[in-house]
Amino acid sequence: MRPTLLTATLLLTVTVAQAAQQPNILFLFSDDHALRTIGSYEGSINSTPNLDRIAHEGAIFDRSFNVNSICCPSRAAILTGKHSHANGITGNGSRWDGKQWVYPRALAAAGYQTGLIGKWHLAGNPTDEFQSWEILTGKGGQGSYYNPRFLSAAGESKVEGYSTDIITDKSLDWLKNRDATKPFLLCAQYKVPHIHRIPSPRHIGLYDEVEFPEPTTLFDDYATRQPFVKDVWMGLRGMQGHVLNVAPTKKELAANPRSMPSFLQEMTPSQRDAWHKAYDSRNLELRRLQNNGLLDGQAGLRYTYQRFIKDYVRCIDGLDDNVGRILKYLDDNDLTQNTIVIYSSDQGFLTGEHGWAEKRWMYEESFRSPLLIRWPAAIKPGTRVSALVQNIDLAPTLLTAAGVSVPDEVHGVPLQPVLDGTTPDNWREDILYQYFDGGTPAARGAYNMPRHNGVRDSRYKLIHFYDHDAWEFYDLQADPREVSNRYRHPRYQDEITRLKQRLVALKQQYGVLEPPKLISKHSRQSKHGKQTEPQTE
């Protein structure tokens, strides 16, 4: 049952939306975008002027969370407005059921022209979820950064260029060729900054002289956490090879062409030249440091972090440029005032925090997702939203904006009551998280991750690693970086009892089956010799 939030305010919003012109909807979406690499979020380490424009001209959500921090489940949660167990996509190996209710089909029925361009990344191609679609294909649905292949109802094609630029080109063409008599929903979904992070030619040479700030938890010793937490396979220390853009130099490849890695083989000669111009000197310097024993211990982790985060930010620069191109098109074509612009990502990402570079966890850096919304008709510029929201809320929000009723089966709630920056008294006080795609003590899953679920409210977080009968509890006000598990602390026992009760209540509310089924049967060996998600490069 959905929380009862259709108050008089919301009913008024629906009435106004039905009476007025239906707004256009532009949904800009990325993969694995950490909040600390968006300029308008607190603690940002880089500049993103175009993403920041959406925040400054609309709202930034400080407490936006996903329901399951992994690619396919997050995308399914957005499409259906439901938690993973209800939409069937509990892990990256789950098969997508395109016949179930999705919000784009409901908008199409209400008169919208709908389109999807870019990264779909669900196991099963779209059918009629969108009226038109053109998705990245290959590499388990990830597609390539350079010269990617696209699949549509008309067939498959290869496009020369850089993925982020091409998705924008195709999105702009869609906007130019749309039926201008209808409102539109366009989802432009980018691969960036998902692994393997290869920046565009125009950004590939940046930041060589920059040292990005290290997370304060880069050298976390996991002392207070459950013992299996430190054994996951997502540490920066394990990064090597193509994941860090390490490859033979141009001269070495000329002498031995067979040693060329696959990602360079995908490039044109001019693209490879640009890559070698940027990375050959970096890789030669890496060898020098290694040969002189200068990357032992913490020095090695610090070096790996800088290699990783610089490529990550270079990729974000390309994304931000392309967001600017689309915003300019809206400006130039008198579409800004009546278009809802949403920017989000399928989850956050651990960019060195706790020594990791991954997601999946209920820890904040993974659990939080960026969310920026510009809607001139409903949101005042510079609004900051502190209410607890989740990605399941986006579908009912867009339906309500279009004057379309929200089915009772949807778990999320419309965000309209919080778009002014206030939190109504009857807004949700806590949220549920579920990660199914891990393993049990007897059967290790993807990344050697444990399955877990939990509840978070405005201050506290309780995590249950149910296969291990183990718990963690965090006071996010006193310990925002989650380094001190207080589950055994006498001071917090009342709060822990309360949150255990809330966890049970939330699972009952959303119809969670107990015990959760073990679904991690599709993982494979990564290039680091460890298990990884089935659809990751």
Secondary structure by P-SEA (a helix, b strand, c coil): cccccccaaaaaaaaaaaaccbbbbbbbbbccccccccccccccccccaaaaaaaaabbbbccccccccccaaaaaaaacccccccccccccccccccccccaaaaaaaaccccccccccccccccccccccbbbbbcccccccccbbbbbcccccccccccaaaaaaaaaaaaaaaccccbbbbbbbcccccccccccccccccccccccccccccccccccccccccccccccccccccccccccccaaaaaacccccccccccccaaaaaaaaaccaaaaaaaaaaaaaccccaaaaaaaaaaaaaaaaaaaaaaaaaaaaaaaaaaaaaccccccbbbbbccbbbbcccccccccccccccccbbbbbbbbcccccccccccccccccaaaaaaaaaacccccccccccccccccccccccccccbbbbbbccccccccccccccccccccccccbbbbbccccccccccccccccccccccccccccaaaaaaaaaaaaaaaaaaccccccccccccccccccccccccccc
